[in-house]
Amino acid sequence: MRTTSPGAWRTFTLTTQVEVLKPAGTTRVWLPTPLTIDTPYQKTLANDVAAPDGTTRLVESKPDGLGIVCVEWPAGVRPLVTLTSRVSTCNHSVNLSRRGTALADRAELAHFRRPTKLIPTDGIVRTTALAITSGAHSDMDKARAIYEWVVANTFRDPQTRGCGVGDIRFMLESQALGGKCADLNALFVGLARAAGLPARDAYGIRVAKSDLGYRSLGTSSETITKAQHCRAEVFLDGFGWVPVDPADVRKVVLEEPPGNRPLDDGMMTNARARLFGSWEMNWLAFNFAHDVTLPGSTRPPVGFLMYPQAETVDGRIDSLDPDLFKYQIASHEA
């Protein structure tokens, strides 16, 4: 098994090629770039775009580390674009036994406490958050209580389309607590925000196999078209931004052989402990954004930007429909 030392940086080339198969009139495509800000676990080195006969521009929003490659083609032109990104990543963990003096900008923390369309912080979300954190006094105790509640009360639903929607009010009101990463980690983020903790979803994609023995938490080849994955972070006083991933705990439960593992077996105990405070960086982040307005679009914002998006004069194209929207994503480690 290949091993990566804790402080070692790895560099990946991510190539995304998109083609709209049934263009009509002016055609537009939007692609998320890797994070536009540096973090302790990721640095974006370059983004190169090739879009024959298309007009391209890059739009950024710093608070969310959001970069969007926007491409537009006139009628009668084949809409084809390739985005090549080079990104370095480093395994990331926070020492939760040693309190420090981590600081963050007040505006940044307020930004990641705010409600969004799919992640409200009032009503049943706040009621649930307060019940979960009753008796917890520190930021750490509150975050861990929410994490353990999400792990214990949700499940990964393999029938969920894509990575899920992330409508946490619906999940709580209906008690339909199944889904995939964009559902389960959004639930953690919303409950954390409702409890007063800054928290954010990190929308991204897996780029390599896991070196930690989790077959389900990595890729099996350099073709990663369906490897999108959302993670989460919570800001804890004295510790800074702490990585968490309750959704991947539920993925290990469902998918690691022999499947449907009990939460108290050895692999699950290790995964549950590891995924509060650390990330294996065989994954890279695109952004932390919600309610994303696609530049030049007259259609409603998207809840989050993790998949390529496109539209023609006939409307927005379903990014998960291979009959209308063809794309391939590949990852190669330098």
KOLVEXDREN-732656 format. One record per atom (N, C-alpha, C, O): residue in three letters; x, y, z. Coordinates in steps of 0.05 Angstrom, whole numbers, plus 5000, padded with zeros to 4 digits. Each point is the difference from the previous one (the first is absolute). Example, Ala and Ser with C-alpha at 12.3 -4.5 7.8 and 13.67 -1.06 7.14 Angstrom:
// KOLVEXDREN-732656
ALA526448865156/ALA498250245000/ALA501850245000/ALA502150005013/SER497250214973/SER501650245001/SER498550225014/SER501050225004/
END
This chain:
// KOLVEXDREN-732656
MET501749765000/MET498350245000/MET501850255000/MET501950025015/ARG497450174968/ARG501550254999/ARG499350175025/ARG497750015007/THR504250115005/THR499650175023/THR500950284995/THR501950044985/THR496850155027/THR500750284996/THR500650125027/THR498449985019/SER504050144985/SER500750125025/SER498250235006/SER499050134982/PRO500549925045/PRO497950205007/PRO500450274988/PRO498050134993/GLY504549975004/GLY500450274989/GLY500650014971/GLY500850214990/ALA498949574996/ALA500949994972/ALA497850114981/ALA497649945003/TRP503250244979/TRP498250114980/TRP500049834975/TRP502249914992/ARG495550044997/ARG499749854975/ARG498850194979/ARG498450175007/THR502449804968/THR498950174979/THR498549844980/THR500949794990/PHE496650305004/PHE498349874981/PHE499350184977/PHE499750245003/THR500149644973/THR498950144977/THR497149904995/THR499649764996/LEU498650425006/LEU497149944996/LEU499150114973/LEU500250244995/THR498849584988/THR499250084973/THR497049944997/THR499149785003/THR499450444992/THR497149984997/THR499350084972/THR500650224991/GLN498149604994/GLN499150064973/GLN497049984998/GLN498849805009/VAL499950414981/VAL497150014999/VAL499150064972/VAL501250164985/GLU496649705006/GLU498850054975/GLU496950005003/GLU498949815012/VAL499850404977/VAL497150005000/VAL499249864974/VAL500650104978/LEU497949685024/LEU499449834977/LEU497750114983/LEU499949944976/LYS498350225035/LYS497850114985/LYS499850305004/LYS498250105013/PRO503750054976/PRO500050295003/PRO497650124986/PRO499049904980/ALA500250335030/ALA497850154987/ALA500450305006/ALA500050085023/GLY500450074955/GLY500650285004/GLY502550055015/GLY501949834998/THR498350385018/THR502450055016/THR500149785022/THR498049955014/THR504449934989/THR500449795019/THR502150095020/THR502050114993/ARG497449845033/ARG501950085021/ARG500749765018/ARG498349825004/VAL504250175005/VAL500949805018/VAL501450135023/VAL501550204996/TRP498249705028/TRP501350105024/TRP501549765014/TRP498849795005/LEU503750255000/LEU501649795014/LEU501250115026/LEU501050225000/PRO498849635021/PRO501350085025/PRO503049954998/PRO500949794990/THR500750415018/THR502949955002/THR500649905028/THR498450035018/PRO504049864987/PRO500849955027/PRO500250265016/PRO500150224988/LEU499949765038/LEU500050235018/LEU501850234990/LEU502349954992/THR496750295009/THR501550244992/THR501650125023/THR501350204997/ILE498549685027/ILE501550095023/ILE501749775010/ILE499349764997/ASP503050305015/ASP501749795011/ASP499049925028/ASP499050175015/THR501249584991/THR499249895026/THR502349825010/THR501949954985/PRO498049965040/PRO502149825010/PRO500149744985/PRO501949855002/TYR496050084983/TYR499849744987/TYR500050024969/TYR500149794987/GLN499850455002/GLN499850024971/GLN501150264989/GLN499550215012/LYS501949784965/LYS501050234986/LYS499449964970/LYS500949794989/THR497750394999/THR499549984971/THR502450144985/THR500650235006/LEU500649634976/LEU502450094986/LEU499450134973/LEU501350194993/ALA496749704993/ALA499450114973/ALA497349904990/ALA499149795008/ASN499750374975/ASN497549934986/ASN500450094971/ASN500550234995/ASP499249584986/ASP500250074972/ASP497549904986/ASP499049785004/VAL499950404979/VAL497449944986/VAL500450004970/VAL501350184989/ALA497649624998/ALA499949994971/ALA497149974991/ALA498749805007/ALA500350394978/ALA497249994991/ALA499950124972/ALA499450234996/PRO501149604983/PRO500150104973/PRO497450154992/PRO497849895004/ASP502550354985/ASP497750164991/ASP498250105022/ASP497950104995/GLY503049865030/GLY498450095023/GLY501350245013/GLY502450054997/THR496150105018/THR501050235016/THR500149915029/THR498049915011/THR504350125001/THR500449915028/THR500750235019/THR501150204992/ARG498149765033/ARG500850185021/ARG500049855027/ARG498649805002/LEU502850315017/LEU500149885027/LEU498850195019/LEU500850245001/VAL497249675014/VAL498750165021/VAL500749885027/VAL499749765004/GLU501150415015/GLU500849905026/GLU498450145022/GLU499150234998/SER500549625024/SER498850115024/SER501749915024/SER499949775008/LYS501750415003/LYS502049925020/LYS498949885025/LYS501149815010/PRO496650305001/PRO499149885026/PRO499549704999/PRO500449865020/ASP498850044957/ASP499549714997/ASP502249864985/ASP499649764993/GLY502650375001/GLY502149874984/GLY499049914973/GLY501049814989/LEU497050335001/LEU498549914976/LEU501350114975/LEU500450244997/GLY500249584984/GLY500750084973/GLY498249874980/GLY499649755001/ILE499450404980/ILE498349894979/ILE501150074973/ILE500350234993/VAL500349574991/VAL500750044972/VAL497450014984/VAL498549815000/CYS501050424987/CYS497650054985/CYS500750004970/CYS501850154992/VAL496849694993/VAL500549984971/VAL497450044985/VAL497949895008/GLU502250264970/GLU497650054984/GLU500749964971/GLU502150094990/TRP496149774995/TRP500349954972/TRP497550114985/TRP497849985010/PRO502650134967/PRO497750084984/PRO498749764987/PRO501149785000/ALA496550264989/ALA498649794986/ALA501749894977/ALA501550154986/GLY498449595009/GLY501349884978/GLY502949915006/GLY501349904982/VAL499650145043/VAL502749935007/VAL499949765020/VAL498349995017/ARG503649824979/ARG500149775018/ARG500950095028/ARG502350105002/PRO496049875018/PRO500850085027/PRO501849795014/PRO498949805011/LEU503750244989/LEU501949825011/LEU502050165016/LEU501250194989/VAL499349735036/VAL501950155016/VAL501749805017/VAL498949805009/THR503650264994/THR501849845017/THR501350195021/THR501350204993/LEU498449735032/LEU501350145022/LEU502149825012/LEU499449775009/THR503150324992/THR502249855011/THR501050155025/THR501050234997/SER498949655026/SER500850125025/SER502249845013/SER500049764999/ARG501950385013/ARG502149885015/ARG499750085029/ARG499850245007/VAL500149565011/VAL499350055028/VAL501949835018/VAL500549774994/SER500550355027/SER501549865020/SER498349965025/SER498650185009/THR501549585003/THR498549945024/THR501849875021/THR502149894994/CYS497150145031/CYS501649895023/CYS498049895020/CYS498150135008/ASN502449625001/ASN498349895021/ASN499750205023/ASN502050135008/HIS495649895003/HIS499450225019/HIS498849895025/HIS498149855000/SER503050235023/SER498849935026/SER500550235019/SER501950154998/VAL496349875022/VAL500250205020/VAL500349865027/VAL498549815006/ASN503550275009/ASN500549885027/ASN497950105019/ASN500150235010/LEU497949604996/LEU497750085016/LEU500649985030/LEU498350065017/SER504149854990/SER500849985028/SER501550245010/SER500650035024/ARG500050164957/ARG501650235007/ARG498750254990/ARG499950054976/ARG499050105043/ARG498750254992/ARG502050224993/ARG502050035014/GLY497550114965/GLY501850214991/GLY498750275000/GLY498250055017/THR502750124965/THR498950274999/THR499150064972/THR500450224989/ALA498349594998/ALA499150034972/ALA498250244998/ALA498150035016/LEU502450134964/LEU498450244995/LEU498850004973/LEU501149874981/ALA496650265016/ALA498850034973/ALA498750274999/ALA499350125020/ASP500449984956/ASP498750254995/ASP497049985009/ASP498749814993/ARG500350405021/ARG497350005009/ARG498049974977/ARG498049865001/ALA502650284977/ALA498249994976/ALA500049724989/ALA497949904991/GLU504449965009/GLU500149734990/GLU498349815017/GLU498449844990/LEU501850195037/LEU498449835017/LEU497050064998/LEU498449815000/ALA500950444997/ALA497250074996/ALA498949884974/ALA497749914999/HIS504050104980/HIS499249894974/HIS499349705003/HIS498149914987/PHE503349955029/PHE499649715002/PHE498249935024/PHE499849775008/ARG498850435003/ARG497849955018/ARG497350054988/ARG497949935011/ARG502150194965/ARG497550104989/ARG498249774990/ARG501049794993/PRO496450255006/PRO498249814987/PRO500250024970/PRO500650224989/THR498849564997/THR499850014971/THR497349874993/THR498549905017/LYS500950094957/LYS497449894992/LYS499649715009/LYS497949945011/LEU504149904986/LEU499849715007/LEU501049945028/LEU499649785010/ILE501750425002/ILE501149965027/ILE499050235018/ILE501550185007/PRO496049815001/PRO498950205018/PRO501149945028/PRO500949795006/THR498950415012/THR500949975027/THR497850055021/THR500650035023/ASP496950004967/ASP497850045019/ASP498249765000/ASP500649794989/GLY497150235024/GLY498049795000/GLY501149735010/GLY501449995020/ILE497949804966/ILE500749735009/ILE503049965000/ILE501149845015/VAL500450314968/VAL502949975000/VAL501150105027/VAL501749875012/ARG497550374997/ARG500950115025/ARG499149835024/ARG501549945018/THR495949984981/THR499049835022/THR501649755003/THR500749915022/THR499949964955/THR501649755001/THR502850055009/THR501149855016/ALA500150374975/ALA502750065008/ALA500250055030/ALA501949915013/LEU496250244998/LEU500050065029/LEU499649755016/LEU501249975022/ALA497149844968/ALA499649755015/ALA502549835000/ALA500749885020/ILE500750114957/ILE502449844998/ILE502250115018/ILE501549845012/THR498750424990/THR502250135014/THR499350075029/THR501650145014/SER496149784995/SER499250065028/SER502049885019/SER500649764999/GLY500550405019/GLY502049915019/GLY502850034990/GLY501949965015/ALA498550104959/ALA502750044989/ALA500750305003/ALA498550174992/HIS503849885020/HIS500750285006/HIS502150114982/HIS499950244994/SER502049604996/SER502150114983/SER499349964971/SER498349834993/ASP503050324990/ASP499749964971/ASP500749714993/ASP498549874984/MET503650025027/MET500849734994/MET497849805007/MET499349824985/ASP499550215039/ASP498049825009/ASP497550014982/ASP498849804993/LYS500550454999/LYS497750034982/LYS500549874973/LYS498349854990/ALA504050204998/ALA500649894974/ALA500149695001/ALA499049874982/ARG502350025039/ARG500149715002/ARG497349885004/ARG499449794989/ALA498950345026/ALA497349895005/ALA498450004974/ALA498649804994/ILE501750414989/ILE498650014975/ILE501149784981/ILE498549864986/TYR504150125013/TYR501349804983/TYR499049725007/TYR499249844983/GLU500950095043/GLU499149735009/GLU497149964994/GLU499249774994/TRP499150445009/TRP497249974994/TRP499549944970/TRP498449824994/VAL503050324989/VAL499749954971/VAL500949724993/VAL498749864985/VAL503650065026/VAL501049724994/VAL498049805010/VAL499449804985/ALA499450245038/ALA498249795012/ALA497350004988/ALA498649795000/ASN500450444989/ASN497250024992/ASN499550014970/ASN497749994992/THR504450034992/THR499650014971/THR500949744988/THR501149825013/PHE498550164961/PHE501049774985/PHE500650084971/PHE498750184989/ARG503149684999/ARG500650054972/ARG498049844983/ARG499749765003/ASP499050394979/ASP498049884983/ASP501149974971/ASP500450204987/PRO500349565004/PRO501249974974/PRO498250084977/PRO501050034977/GLN496450005028/GLN498250084979/GLN499950304996/GLN498750104981/THR502550055036/THR500150294998/THR501550084974/THR502149904994/ARG496750284991/ARG501250094975/ARG502350185004/ARG499950195017/GLY502349774969/GLY502450165004/GLY501049995028/GLY500149795012/CYS500550444999/CYS500950025028/CYS497850105019/CYS500550055023/GLY497049974966/GLY497850095016/GLY499550304996/GLY501350134984/VAL496749975030/VAL499050284997/VAL500950175023/VAL500750234996/GLY499249675029/GLY500750155023/GLY497850175012/GLY500650215012/ASP496949714984/ASP497750155011/ASP499549905029/ASP498549815004/ILE502950325015/ILE500049895027/ILE497350045015/ILE499349845017/ARG499350374977/ARG497450045013/ARG498149774992/ARG498649885017/PHE501450054957/PHE498349774992/PHE500949755013/PHE498349845009/MET504350114993/MET501049765013/MET499049975028/MET499149795009/LEU501050435007/LEU499249995028/LEU497049995003/LEU499049855017/GLU499550304967/GLU497150005002/GLU498849734992/GLU498149905012/SER503149974967/SER499049754991/SER501249765014/SER499149774998/GLN503050285018/GLN501649795013/GLN501149814979/GLN500649775006/ALA499850334970/ALA501349854979/ALA503050075001/ALA501050174985/LEU500449695032/LEU502850075007/LEU502049844984/LEU502349965009/GLY496949954967/GLY501849874982/GLY500950184978/GLY498750214995/GLY503549724992/GLY500950164978/GLY503049944995/GLY501049805008/LYS500350394978/LYS502849984996/LYS501450245012/LYS498950145016/CYS503649904975/CYS501750195014/CYS498950295001/CYS500250135021/ALA498549964957/ALA499050275000/ALA497650035018/ALA499250235007/ASP499549555001/ASP497850005019/ASP501049985028/ASP499450175017/LEU502349634989/LEU500849945027/LEU501950215011/LEU499750085023/ASN502250014961/ASN501850205010/ASN498750285001/ASN500750165017/ALA497349894966/ALA498550255002/ALA498450005026/ALA499750215013/LEU499449564995/LEU498549985026/LEU501950075023/LEU499250155018/PHE503249754981/PHE501950085021/PHE500550304999/PHE499950135021/VAL500549984956/VAL500650294998/VAL497750165010/VAL500350205015/GLY497249734977/GLY497750155008/GLY499549995030/GLY499450205013/LEU500949564999/LEU499749985029/LEU502150155015/LEU499550125021/ALA503049874969/ALA502250155012/ALA499450305000/ALA500350145020/ARG498949964957/ARG499450294997/ARG497750075019/ARG500050215013/ALA497949624988/ALA497850065018/ALA500850005029/ALA498650135017/ALA503549734990/ALA501049995027/ALA502150235005/ALA501150015022/GLY499350164958/GLY501750235003/GLY502949964991/GLY501750175004/LEU498949604984/LEU502749944991/LEU500350064970/LEU498349924984/PRO503850235008/PRO500650034972/PRO500649724988/PRO501649855011/ALA497250094966/ALA500549744987/ALA499650044971/ALA498550184991/ARG502749644993/ARG499850034971/ARG500349734986/ARG501549825009/ASP497050154970/ASP500349774982/ASP502450054982/ASP500350234991/ALA501249575003/ALA502250024981/ALA499449814977/ALA500249765002/TYR499050364975/TYR499149844977/TYR502549944983/TYR501450184992/GLY499049565001/GLY502349934985/GLY499849734987/GLY497849914992/ILE504549955005/ILE500149754985/ILE502349835010/ILE502250115006/ARG497549634995/ARG502149825007/ARG501949974975/ARG499049984978/VAL503650025028/VAL501950004977/VAL501949765001/VAL501649964981/ALA498449875040/ALA501849785001/ALA498949795020/ALA498150065014/LYS503049714986/LYS499249795018/LYS500750085029/LYS501850165004/SER496949715015/SER500750045028/SER502549845008/SER500249774992/ASP501650355022/ASP502349865011/ASP499649905028/ASP501849895013/LEU495750154998/LEU499549935027/LEU498449755004/LEU499049945022/GLY500649914956/GLY498649755002/GLY497050014995/GLY498649805005/TYR500450434986/TYR497150034994/TYR499549994970/TYR500450214987/ARG498949575003/ARG499549984971/ARG497950194990/ARG500150104978/SER497849945039/SER497750164992/SER500650305001/SER498550154989/LEU503849935022/LEU500650295003/LEU502150094981/LEU501450195006/GLY498849684972/GLY502050084979/GLY499049924973/GLY497849894997/THR503950174983/THR499349934972/THR501449744992/THR502049925012/SER496949954968/SER501249754990/SER501650044975/SER501449814991/SER498550424996/SER501450064976/SER500450304997/SER499150155017/GLU502349934962/GLU500450284995/GLU497550144989/GLU499950254998/THR498149604994/THR497450114991/THR498350045025/THR499249815013/ILE500250444993/ILE498650075025/ILE497450154995/ILE499150165017/THR499749804960/THR497750154992/THR497750005020/THR498650205003/LYS501149585011/LYS497849975020/LYS501050005029/LYS498749895018/ALA503750234986/ALA501249985027/ALA499650265016/ALA501550055019/GLN496550114974/GLN499550255016/GLN499449935029/GLN498749805006/HIS502350375012/HIS499549955028/HIS500150265016/HIS501850174995/CYS496349865022/CYS499850245017/CYS500949935028/CYS499349795011/ARG502450385001/ARG500949975028/ARG499050245016/ARG498550164990/ALA502449865035/ALA499150225017/ALA502350095018/ALA501849855006/GLU498050405003/GLU501850115020/GLU498450165020/GLU497950114994/VAL503149905031/VAL498750155021/VAL502250165014/VAL502249905005/PHE497350365001/PHE501950165013/PHE499649985030/PHE497950075011/LEU504249845003/LEU499949975029/LEU501950195014/LEU502450024992/ASP496750125028/ASP501750195014/ASP502549875011/ASP499849805015/GLY502550314978/GLY502549895009/GLY501249784982/GLY502349925004/PHE496150004976/PHE501049794982/PHE499850074970/PHE501449884984/GLY497050325010/GLY499750084972/GLY498149824985/GLY498349885012/TRP502150114961/TRP498349844983/TRP500749715004/TRP502349914994/VAL495849935015/VAL500449725006/VAL498649834978/VAL497650044996/PRO503849784990/PRO498749834980/PRO498449785012/PRO500849875020/VAL496850094969/VAL498349775008/VAL498749884975/VAL500050134979/ASP499049635024/ASP498749874977/ASP498249775010/ASP500649774995/PRO497150305018/PRO498249795009/PRO498849844976/PRO499449765004/ALA500450364973/ALA498949864977/ALA501849764992/ALA499049794992/ASP503650255010/ASP501849784993/ASP500049785021/ASP500549774993/VAL498850295032/VAL499649795019/VAL497849824991/VAL500249755000/ARG497650374991/ARG497749844991/ARG500649854973/ARG498949794995/LYS502950334989/LYS500949864976/LYS501649755006/LYS499649794988/VAL502150235032/VAL501549775009/VAL498249785011/VAL500349774994/VAL497750315021/VAL498049815011/VAL498749844977/VAL499949765001/LEU499350384978/LEU498549874979/LEU501849854980/LEU499249784992/GLU503150325002/GLU501449904976/GLU502649845006/GLU500849854983/GLU500450195041/GLU502449845005/GLU499349715004/GLU498249935015/PRO503149884971/PRO499449725002/PRO500149915029/PRO501750075015/PRO496349764993/PRO498049874983/PRO497550174996/PRO498149904988/GLY501850355020/GLY497750174997/GLY498350005025/GLY499949815015/ASN498750424989/ASN498150035023/ASN501449935026/ASN499049855016/ARG503350274988/ARG501649965024/ARG498650125024/ARG498850224998/PRO501349665026/PRO499050135024/PRO501850235008/PRO502449994995/LEU496450215017/LEU501650245008/LEU502149955021/LEU501850165003/ASP498049605011/ASP501949955021/ASP502249804992/ASP501549915017/ASP498650024957/ASP502249824993/ASP502650164998/ASP500050255000/GLY502349614998/GLY502650145002/GLY500450214978/GLY500950225006/MET498549714969/MET500450194978/MET498250255004/MET500950224995/MET496749745015/MET498250225003/MET500850185023/MET499950244999/THR501049645023/THR501050155022/THR502350184992/THR500150245008/ASN501749654976/ASN502350164990/ASN499150224981/ASN501050235003/ALA497249704979/ALA499150204981/ALA498550235014/ALA500350234993/ARG498049705026/ARG498450195014/ARG501850205016/ARG499550245001/ALA502649655011/ALA501950175015/ALA501650174981/ALA500450245005/ARG500649654973/ARG501850144982/ARG498650224985/ARG501250214995/LEU496349764998/LEU498650194984/LEU498850245015/LEU498550164989/PHE502249865037/PHE499550245015/PHE502850115007/PHE501249935020/GLY499850254962/GLY502650125006/GLY502149954978/GLY502150125002/SER497349714978/SER502049964979/SER498749924974/SER497849894999/TRP503750184980/TRP499249914973/TRP502549884986/TRP502250105003/GLU497449674984/GLU502049904981/GLU499650164974/GLU497850004989/MET504450125002/MET499750184977/MET500549864973/MET501650094984/ASN497049695012/ASN499749884974/ASN497550114987/ASN498749874984/TRP500850385023/TRP497550154992/TRP500950294998/TRP501950085013/LEU496750074970/LEU500550284999/LEU497450165001/LEU497949894992/ALA502250355018/ALA497650175003/ALA499750194977/ALA502050114990/PHE495549945002/PHE499450204981/PHE499350275013/PHE501150214994/ASN497149785026/ASN499150255012/ASN498349935025/ASN499449775006/PHE499850455008/PHE498249975024/PHE497350144995/PHE498650075019/ALA500749964956/ALA497850184993/ALA497249875000/ALA499749764995/HIS498350415012/HIS497249924998/HIS498550214985/HIS500950234997/ASP496849704992/ASP498350194985/ASP501650144979/ASP500250255000/VAL501149604982/VAL501950114981/VAL498550104975/VAL498749854986/THR501650415009/THR499050124975/THR502049954978/THR502350085003/LEU496949794976/LEU501849944977/LEU500150254983/LEU498050094989/PRO504350035008/PRO500350264985/PRO498949974971/PRO500749824985/GLY497650375008/GLY498850014974/GLY497449834997/GLY498750014979/SER500649855042/SER497649834999/SER497650165010/SER500250175018/THR497549794970/THR497550125009/THR498449805017/THR497850065009/ARG503349704995/ARG498749795015/ARG500650045030/ARG501850155007/PRO496749715011/PRO500550035028/PRO502849905008/PRO501249844985/PRO499950265038/PRO502549905009/PRO499949695005/PRO497949895004/VAL504549994996/VAL500149715007/VAL500849995030/VAL501350185011/GLY497749615002/GLY500549975029/GLY502949995007/GLY500950125020/PHE500749754963/PHE502949995003/PHE501249934973/PHE498649904982/LEU504050155015/LEU501349964974/LEU502249795004/LEU502350065007/MET497049694987/MET501949785001/MET500249854973/MET502049884994/TYR495950144990/TYR499949884974/TYR500150224978/TYR499250225006/PRO501849724971/PRO499850194977/PRO497050064995/PRO498349835004/GLN501250424988/GLN497350094994/GLN499950104971/GLN502050104990/ALA495649894998/ALA499850114972/ALA497150084995/ALA498149905013/GLU501550284968/GLU497350064991/GLU500150104971/GLU502050114991/THR495749864996/THR499650104973/THR497550185000/THR498950065022/VAL500250034955/VAL497650164999/VAL497649835009/VAL497950115007/ASP502449634994/ASP497849835009/ASP499949965030/ASP498249885011/GLY503850235003/GLY500049985029/GLY502649875011/GLY501849934984/ARG498250045042/ARG502349875013/ARG500049704995/ARG497949885000/ILE504450014995/ILE500349724994/ILE500549845026/ILE501650095017/ASP497249694986/ASP500449825023/ASP502949904999/ASP500749854981/SER501050235038/SER502849934999/SER500549705005/SER502249904996/LEU495749955011/LEU500349715004/LEU498849844978/LEU499749765002/ASP499550384976/ASP498749874977/ASP502049964978/ASP500750184985/PRO500349575011/PRO502149954980/PRO499150034971/PRO501650024982/ASP495749985014/ASP499050034973/ASP500150294990/ASP499950054976/LEU500450145043/LEU500150284993/LEU502650135007/LEU500850204987/PHE500649695032/PHE502350145012/PHE502249805004/PHE499849825018/LYS502350204967/LYS502249805001/LYS502450135013/LYS501050204990/TYR500049685031/TYR502550105011/TYR501749775012/TYR498949795008/GLN503750254992/GLN501849805011/GLN502150155016/GLN501150204992/ILE499549695032/ILE502050125018/ILE502149795005/ILE499449775007/ALA503150314990/ALA502349815005/ALA501950145019/ALA500350245001/SER501049595015/SER502050095019/SER502649854996/SER500049764998/HIS502250395002/HIS502649874997/HIS501950125021/HIS500350255001/GLU501049585015/GLU501950115019/GLU502850044987/GLU501149824987/ALA499950425018/ALA502750064988/ALA502249855013/ALA502350034992/
END
